[in-house]
């Protein structure tokens, strides 16, 4: 989008529209990937299994507590200058998303 603005400012409208098209296409690809992940992993049967019996929700949180703790620690102690990938925005959105997904993710097969 930054390229689009600079292209429009320099009267290169075709390049500006092309930049907007590329940016929107990238976001569309992300949306498709998220939809496919949700459709494959979070089905109606999965949600029924998560909500029945009632005590499976606290049990699920206990199951995922270790991962949630790591996410909290990462968000609490990493800064934009110390994040390993150097991309603070991606790191933050990924970590918060993973933390929230832990509330609805549960292992449906035995790990034994």
ChimeraX attribute file (.defattr): number of C-alpha atoms within 10 A of each C-alpha:
attribute: neighborCount
match mode: 1-to-1
recipient: residues
	/A:1	14
	/A:2	10
	/A:3	15
	/A:4	21
	/A:5	17
	/A:6	14
	/A:7	18
	/A:8	14
	/A:9	11
	/A:10	10
	/A:11	11
	/A:12	13
	/A:13	15
	/A:14	12
	/A:15	16
	/A:16	21
	/A:17	17
	/A:18	14
	/A:19	18
	/A:20	17
	/A:21	13
	/A:22	14
	/A:23	15
	/A:24	13
	/A:25	12
	/A:26	11
	/A:27	11
	/A:28	12
	/A:29	11
	/A:30	12
	/A:31	12
	/A:32	11
	/A:33	12
	/A:34	12
	/A:35	13
	/A:36	12
	/A:37	11
	/A:38	11
	/A:39	11
	/A:40	9
	/A:41	13
	/A:42	15
	/A:43	11
	/A:44	10
	/A:45	10
	/A:46	15
	/A:47	14
	/A:48	10
	/A:49	15
	/A:50	21
	/A:51	13
	/A:52	10
	/A:53	9
	/A:54	10
	/A:55	10
	/A:56	15
	/A:57	18
	/A:58	11
	/A:59	13
	/A:60	17
	/A:61	17
	/A:62	13
	/A:63	17
	/A:64	19
	/A:65	15
	/A:66	11
	/A:67	15
	/A:68	21
	/A:69	12
	/A:70	13
	/A:71	19
	/A:72	14
	/A:73	11
	/A:74	16
	/A:75	15
	/A:76	9
	/A:77	9
	/A:78	14
	/A:79	13
	/A:80	13
	/A:81	10
	/A:82	11
	/A:83	16
	/A:84	11
	/A:85	10
	/A:86	12
	/A:87	12
	/A:88	16
	/A:89	11
	/A:90	11
	/A:91	18
	/A:92	18
	/A:93	11
	/A:94	13
	/A:95	18
	/A:96	16
	/A:97	12
	/A:98	15
	/A:99	19
	/A:100	13
	/A:101	13
	/A:102	16
	/A:103	18
	/A:104	16
	/A:105	19
	/A:106	20
	/A:107	11
	/A:108	9
	/A:109	6
	/A:110	5
	/A:111	5
	/A:112	3
